[in-house]
């Protein structure tokens, strides 16, 4: 018992303080920056959401199995529906799980805390023609030292990856889980990123209309969030007008039905006031429809009138597209493969609908989210199964199928390829 007590005390002692985290992780970038995509505009770009939230025991994060499973990564505990393709990752990027493949091999996953893996992801973006990412920064995670260290370490990896491989990136604050009167913490975090990390001075950081881009996701949803739209107006004013760290182009992530103030959106016209003061609006579409026909219908009934509303107010519009949806292992009451991918046809139809509606930029959900089955990075057709836990595959398609498909879609969004209902075939 005494030895156990010493072990527990040592574990807690090893947790860094907030100030130690800030000193260790918030440093300016001093490396080289390769030429690549135009980092001065969002026009013509496809930007992926990058969660970067996966950790594993032994990766240095001290977070254990974060976002892979319920405290463990073994049969019955996993919370992801796809399994990453690990064939290209080196030995120091692989972390053993409690799963095994059919041939008896130990099944392994990656950690976003591992710099080498994040850089590999950006190399893939360069290889397949993806412009860059919005790095998800969950505000509540920054409230405690381990979460702040993780979020800032991954942001640093993304910064390096974007610079080394000629991509671009921007910060996206996700406000999910925040309480009321906590918006000052978001402001303080942005001050730290600008003043200590000097992130908006980084050559790879995304700018639009001469200003650094920062996105804020989560205002206006009708799911009982505790922070208010008035707090949103205050945060927006800070990001746009603060004399030291303001001057930003602000993108707001809002509900699908923000314009009509119904369904997933609050019935409060303050939301329109908030959107009107932003520079870009990006409605969250994941899970709102599920067929190729629905995608075309949404283009006509949602995208087109949304864009018309925005144009009248000189606001830009960035629709969200997604390859499919499945979160059965996280929420067993939901059936697996809830929104089938249809070998990429579903995703392609959304790009066509967005482009025909007049969209000039697109948000791709998501680069790495295997939790909700929206990942487009390399996933395997040989996942482990066992103990009642099953995983989806890419239907026998090559593991890079969706990276290639999004790369082709990016050409269409940029006007470098014609709009076509025919999904491109692999060359």
C-alpha positions in Angstrom: 0.0 0.0 0.0 2.8 2.4 0.8 4.5 1.7 -2.5 1.2 2.4 -4.3 0.8 5.7 -2.4 4.3 6.7 -3.6 3.4 5.8 -7.1 0.2 7.8 -7.1 2.1 10.8 -5.6 4.8 10.5 -8.3 2.2 10.4 -11.1 0.5 13.6 -9.9 3.9 15.3 -9.3 4.8 14.6 -12.9 1.8 16.6 -14.2 3.2 20.0 -15.4 1.8 23.2 -14.3 0.0 25.5 -16.7 2.9 27.9 -16.8 5.4 25.1 -17.4 3.2 24.0 -20.4 3.1 27.6 -21.8 6.9 28.0 -21.6 7.5 24.5 -23.1 5.1 24.6 -26.0 4.3 28.2 -27.0 7.3 29.1 -29.0 7.7 30.9 -32.4 8.4 28.7 -35.4 12.0 29.0 -36.5 12.2 26.3 -39.2 12.1 26.7 -42.9 8.9 27.2 -45.0 8.5 25.5 -48.3 6.5 27.1 -51.1 3.2 25.4 -52.0 -0.4 26.5 -51.8 -1.3 30.2 -51.7 -1.6 31.0 -48.0 -3.2 34.5 -48.6 -6.7 33.4 -49.4 -9.4 30.9 -48.7 -10.9 31.3 -52.2 -10.7 28.1 -54.2 -9.5 26.0 -51.2 -10.6 22.8 -49.6 -9.6 22.8 -45.9 -9.9 19.7 -43.8 -10.8 19.6 -40.2 -7.9 18.1 -38.2 -8.9 16.7 -34.8 -5.5 15.7 -33.6 -6.9 14.3 -30.4 -5.7 10.7 -30.3 -3.2 9.6 -27.7 -1.9 6.3 -26.4 0.0 5.0 -23.4 3.7 5.6 -23.9 3.5 8.5 -26.3 4.5 11.1 -23.6 1.1 12.8 -23.4 0.2 11.2 -20.0 -3.4 10.9 -21.3 -3.5 7.2 -21.9 -6.1 6.0 -24.5 -7.7 9.3 -25.4 -10.3 9.2 -28.1 -9.5 5.6 -29.0 -11.5 3.9 -26.3 -13.2 4.0 -23.0 -10.1 4.1 -20.8 -8.6 1.2 -22.8 -8.2 0.0 -26.3 -9.4 -3.6 -26.4 -12.5 -5.5 -27.5 -15.6 -4.0 -26.0 -13.9 -0.7 -25.1 -13.1 0.9 -28.5 -15.0 4.1 -29.5 -13.9 4.4 -33.2 -15.6 2.8 -36.2 -12.6 2.8 -38.6 -9.1 1.5 -38.1 -6.2 3.5 -39.4 -3.9 2.0 -42.1 -0.6 1.6 -40.2 1.5 0.1 -43.0 3.5 3.2 -43.7 4.1 4.2 -40.1 7.5 3.4 -38.5 7.9 1.3 -35.3 8.2 4.5 -33.2 4.7 5.6 -34.4 2.9 2.4 -33.5 1.2 1.7 -30.2 0.0 -1.7 -29.2 -3.7 -2.3 -28.5 -5.6 -5.2 -27.0 -6.9 -6.1 -30.4 -5.4 -8.7 -32.8 -5.8 -9.1 -36.6 -7.2 -12.3 -38.0 -3.7 -13.7 -38.5 -2.8 -13.1 -34.8 -0.8 -9.9 -35.2 -1.1 -7.3 -32.5 -3.2 -4.4 -33.9 -1.6 -1.0 -33.5 -2.7 2.6 -33.7 -1.0 6.0 -33.9 -0.9 9.0 -31.5 -1.5 12.6 -32.6 1.0 13.6 -29.9 3.7 12.0 -32.0 5.3 14.6 -34.2 6.5 12.2 -36.8 2.9 11.0 -37.5 1.4 14.5 -37.8 4.2 15.4 -40.2 3.4 12.3 -42.2 -0.2 13.4 -42.5 0.9 16.7 -43.9 3.1 14.9 -46.4 0.0 13.0 -47.5 -1.8 16.3 -47.9 1.0 17.5 -50.2 1.0 14.3 -52.1 -2.7 14.3 -52.8 -3.3 18.0 -53.3 -5.1 18.9 -50.1 -4.7 22.6 -49.3 -4.5 22.4 -45.5 -6.4 22.1 -42.2 -8.3 23.9 -39.6 -6.6 22.6 -36.4 -9.4 21.8 -33.9 -8.7 23.5 -30.6 -11.2 22.4 -28.0 -11.5 25.3 -25.6 -12.3 23.2 -22.5 -9.2 21.1 -23.2 -7.0 24.2 -22.7 -8.4 24.8 -19.2 -6.1 22.2 -17.6 -2.4 21.5 -18.1 -2.4 18.2 -19.8 -5.1 19.2 -22.3 -3.4 22.5 -23.0 -0.1 20.7 -23.5 -1.7 18.2 -25.9 -3.6 20.8 -27.9 -0.6 23.1 -28.2 1.9 20.3 -29.0 -0.4 19.1 -31.8 -0.8 22.6 -33.1 2.9 22.9 -33.2 3.2 19.7 -35.1 0.7 21.0 -37.6 2.5 24.3 -37.9 5.7 22.5 -38.8 3.9 20.1 -41.2 2.3 23.0 -43.0 5.6 24.8 -43.4 7.6 21.8 -44.4 5.2 20.5 -47.0 3.8 23.8 -48.4 0.3 23.5 -46.9 -1.6 26.0 -44.8 -3.4 25.9 -41.5 -5.6 28.0 -39.1 -6.9 27.6 -35.6 -10.5 26.6 -35.1 -11.9 26.9 -31.5 -14.5 24.3 -30.8 -16.7 25.6 -27.9 -18.4 22.3 -27.1 -18.7 21.6 -23.4 -18.0 25.2 -22.3 -20.1 26.7 -19.6 -21.5 30.2 -19.3 -19.1 33.2 -18.7 -16.0 31.3 -19.8 -15.3 33.1 -23.1 -12.5 35.1 -21.5 -10.5 31.9 -21.4 -10.8 31.6 -25.1 -9.6 35.2 -25.4 -6.6 34.5 -23.1 -5.7 31.4 -25.1 -5.7 33.4 -28.4 -3.5 36.1 -26.7 -1.0 33.4 -25.8 -1.0 31.9 -29.3 -0.4 35.3 -30.9 2.0 36.8 -28.4 4.0 33.8 -27.3 3.7 31.4 -30.2 3.5 34.3 -32.7 1.2 32.1 -34.7 -0.3 34.7 -37.0 3.3 35.7 -38.1 4.0 32.2 -39.2 4.4 32.1 -43.0 2.2 29.0 -43.3 -0.7 30.4 -41.3 -3.8 31.0 -43.4 -4.7 34.6 -44.2 -7.8 35.9 -46.1 -8.3 39.5 -47.3 -5.0 40.4 -45.7 -5.9 39.2 -42.2 -5.1 36.0 -40.3 -8.0 33.5 -40.2 -9.5 32.2 -36.9 -12.6 30.0 -36.8 -15.0 29.6 -33.9 -17.3 26.6 -33.9 -20.4 26.1 -31.8 -22.7 29.2 -31.6 -26.4 29.0 -32.2 -27.0 25.2 -31.7 -30.3 24.2 -30.1 -28.7 21.4 -27.9 -28.7 23.3 -24.6 -25.3 24.9 -24.7 -24.7 27.1 -21.7 -22.8 30.0 -23.3 -24.8 32.6 -25.1 -25.0 34.4 -28.4 -24.3 37.7 -26.7 -21.0 36.1 -25.5 -20.4 35.3 -29.1 -20.8 38.9 -30.1 -18.3 39.9 -27.5 -15.8 37.2 -28.7 -16.2 38.2 -32.3 -15.6 41.9 -31.4 -12.4 40.8 -29.6 -11.1 38.8 -32.5 -11.8 41.5 -35.0 -11.0 44.6 -33.0 -8.6 44.0 -30.1 -5.7 46.4 -30.6 -3.0 43.8 -29.9 -4.3 40.4 -31.0 -7.3 41.3 -33.1 -7.5 42.2 -36.8 -8.7 38.7 -37.8 -10.8 37.3 -40.5 -13.4 35.4 -38.4 -15.2 32.2 -39.6 -18.2 31.0 -37.6 -19.2 27.3 -37.5 -23.0 27.3 -37.0 -25.9 24.9 -37.3 -27.2 23.7 -40.7 -30.5 25.7 -40.3 -29.0 28.9 -39.0 -30.7 31.0 -41.6 -34.2 29.6 -40.9 -33.6 29.5 -37.1 -35.1 26.0 -36.8 -34.2 22.3 -36.2 -30.6 22.3 -35.0 -30.5 26.1 -34.6 -31.9 28.2 -31.8 -34.9 30.3 -32.7 -33.1 33.6 -31.8 -32.5 36.3 -34.3 -29.4 37.3 -32.4 -27.8 34.4 -34.3 -28.4 36.4 -37.5 -26.8 39.4 -35.9 -23.7 37.3 -35.0 -23.4 35.8 -38.4 -23.8 39.2 -40.0 -20.7 40.5 -38.1 -18.5 37.6 -39.1 -16.5 37.3 -42.3 -17.3 33.7 -43.2 -20.1 31.4 -42.2 -19.7 27.6 -42.2 -22.8 25.6 -41.5 -22.3 22.1 -40.0 -23.8 19.5 -42.3 -22.5 16.2 -40.9 -25.4 13.7 -40.4 -28.1 16.0 -41.8 -28.6 14.0 -44.9 -27.5 10.6 -46.2 -27.9 10.0 -49.9 -26.6 11.2 -53.3 -30.1 12.6 -54.0 -30.2 14.3 -50.7 -26.9 16.0 -51.5 -28.3 17.5 -54.7 -31.4 18.6 -52.9 -29.5 20.3 -50.1 -27.5 22.1 -52.7 -30.7 23.6 -54.1 -32.7 24.2 -50.9 -29.9 25.0 -48.4 -26.6 26.0 -50.1 -28.1 28.3 -52.7 -30.4 30.4 -50.4 -27.7 30.5 -47.8 -25.2 31.9 -50.3 -27.8 34.4 -51.5 -28.4 35.6 -47.9 -24.6 35.9 -47.4 -24.0 37.7 -50.6 -26.5 40.4 -49.7 -24.5 41.0 -46.5 -21.1 40.6 -48.1 -20.3 37.5 -46.1 -18.5 34.5 -47.5 -19.9 30.9 -47.3 -18.0 27.7 -46.6 -20.2 24.6 -46.7 -19.2 21.4 -44.9 -19.0 18.1 -46.7 -18.5 14.6 -45.3 -17.8 11.1 -46.7 -20.3 9.2 -44.6 -21.1 8.7 -40.9 -20.8 6.0 -38.3 -20.3 6.1 -34.5 -21.7 2.7 -33.4 -18.7 1.8 -31.2 -19.0 5.1 -29.4 -22.9 5.0 -29.3 -24.0 1.4 -29.6 -27.6 2.4 -29.9 -26.7 3.8 -33.4 -26.3 1.2 -36.1 -23.0 0.9 -37.7 -22.5 2.5 -41.2 -25.5 4.8 -40.4 -24.7 6.9 -43.5 -22.9 4.7 -46.1 -20.1 6.1 -48.1 -21.2 4.4 -51.4 -17.5 4.1 -52.5 -17.1 7.9 -52.5 -20.2 8.8 -54.6 -21.9 10.4 -51.6 -19.0 12.7 -50.9 -18.5 13.6 -54.6 -22.2 14.5 -54.9 -21.8 17.1 -52.1 -18.8 18.7 -53.8 -20.8 19.0 -57.0 -23.8 20.4 -55.2 -21.6 23.0 -53.3 -19.8 24.1 -56.5 -23.1 24.4 -58.5 -24.6 26.5 -55.7 -21.7 28.9 -56.0 -19.5 27.9 -53.1 -15.9 29.2 -53.6 -14.4 27.3 -50.6 -15.3 24.0 -48.9 -14.7 22.6 -45.4 -13.9 18.8 -45.5 -15.0 16.9 -42.4 -12.7 15.4 -41.4 -9.1 14.4 -42.1 -8.6 12.0 -39.2 -11.9 11.5 -37.3 -12.4 7.8 -37.1 -14.7 8.4 -34.0 -17.7 9.4 -36.1 -16.6 7.7 -39.3 -15.8 10.8 -41.3 -12.1 10.3 -41.7 -10.6 10.7 -45.2 -7.0 9.7 -44.4 -5.7 6.2 -44.9 -7.9 3.5 -43.2 -7.4 -0.2 -43.5 -9.6 -2.9 -45.1 -8.0 -5.4 -42.6 -9.2 -4.1 -39.2 -9.1 -6.3 -36.1 -12.4 -7.6 -34.7 -13.3 -9.3 -31.6 -15.3 -9.4 -28.4 -18.3 -8.1 -30.2 -16.4 -5.0 -31.5 -16.4 -4.6 -35.3 -15.0 -2.0 -37.5 -15.9 -0.6 -41.0 -13.6 -0.7 -44.0 -13.2 1.3 -47.2 -15.2 -1.3 -49.0 -12.1 -2.9 -50.5 -11.0 0.4 -52.0 -7.3 1.4 -51.7 -6.6 3.1 -48.3 -5.8 6.4 -50.0 -9.1 6.4 -52.0 -10.6 9.4 -50.1 -7.4 11.4 -50.1 -7.3 11.0 -53.9 -11.0 11.8 -54.2 -10.7 15.0 -52.1 -7.6 16.0 -54.1 -9.7 15.7 -57.3 -12.6 17.6 -55.7 -10.1 20.4 -54.7 -9.3 20.9 -58.4 -13.0 21.4 -59.1 -13.4 23.9 -56.2 -10.4 25.8 -57.4 -11.8 26.0 -61.0 -9.0 23.8 -62.3 -11.4 21.0 -63.4 -14.9 21.2 -64.7 -18.0 20.4 -62.6 -18.9 16.8 -63.3 -21.4 14.4 -61.8 -19.1 11.6 -62.8 -16.8 10.7 -60.0 -13.2 10.5 -61.2 -11.8 7.1 -61.6 -8.4 6.1 -60.3 -5.6 6.6 -62.8 
